[in-house]
């Protein structure tokens, strides 16, 4: 038996306003040198490479192992969603699990197509940091090259920020646990973003854009799967917004 939970109200100024303001700020920052200034903090000119370029912790643990962990989470989410059609204990969580699967899938699937379209170079490929490619900002034309960049948005940042899906999955059923999931997503995405910046794989703006996209994907999945349908079918109840 499927359970319909009355969704807690969405504050559009919070859920849409903050990502909109962030996106506008990122566009305005295109006219500054902030990305390059932050990247310089992690570059050692004496050695000629980024300080985390060959770090075991950053490359093997925070890059490979964490990515594998999120893949495992995604697989378990799919299996749980399928099981919710047969296992009575999961019947009531079917829509929440569907929302999580959708959010996780889209939050990781959008990255590669955008990389191929935008062709933004990684910091470690640029002449300023010992590479051979010419720097160009997101909204500028790409200089001619035989090796187009594949660094915008941040793929590994999406590995952390895709966990926004857990927040939206739990938002109406387990508000306190949802806030823990939200904090976990912010921390995971931020740590993974900083790690890749230390390696020279991404500029700061690449990762912030990724956070905005992942949040909007999670919100959109929640609205389509849980919020809209829940409002239509669940009994009326008063809830406070997160």
Secondary structure as GFF3:
##gff-version 3
##sequence-region A 1 242
A	DSSP	alpha_helix	12	15	.	.	.	ID=ss1
A	DSSP	alpha_helix	17	28	.	.	.	ID=ss2
A	DSSP	three_ten_helix	29	31	.	.	.	ID=ss3
A	DSSP	alpha_helix	34	41	.	.	.	ID=ss4
A	DSSP	beta_strand	43	44	.	.	.	ID=ss5
A	DSSP	beta_strand	49	50	.	.	.	ID=ss6
A	DSSP	alpha_helix	56	56	.	.	.	ID=ss7
A	DSSP	pi_helix	57	65	.	.	.	ID=ss8
A	DSSP	alpha_helix	66	83	.	.	.	ID=ss9
A	DSSP	three_ten_helix	88	93	.	.	.	ID=ss10
A	DSSP	alpha_helix	94	118	.	.	.	ID=ss11
A	DSSP	three_ten_helix	123	125	.	.	.	ID=ss12
A	DSSP	three_ten_helix	127	129	.	.	.	ID=ss13
A	DSSP	alpha_helix	155	161	.	.	.	ID=ss14
A	DSSP	alpha_helix	164	170	.	.	.	ID=ss15
A	DSSP	alpha_helix	175	199	.	.	.	ID=ss16
A	DSSP	alpha_helix	204	222	.	.	.	ID=ss17
A	DSSP	pi_helix	223	227	.	.	.	ID=ss18
A	DSSP	alpha_helix	228	233	.	.	.	ID=ss19
###
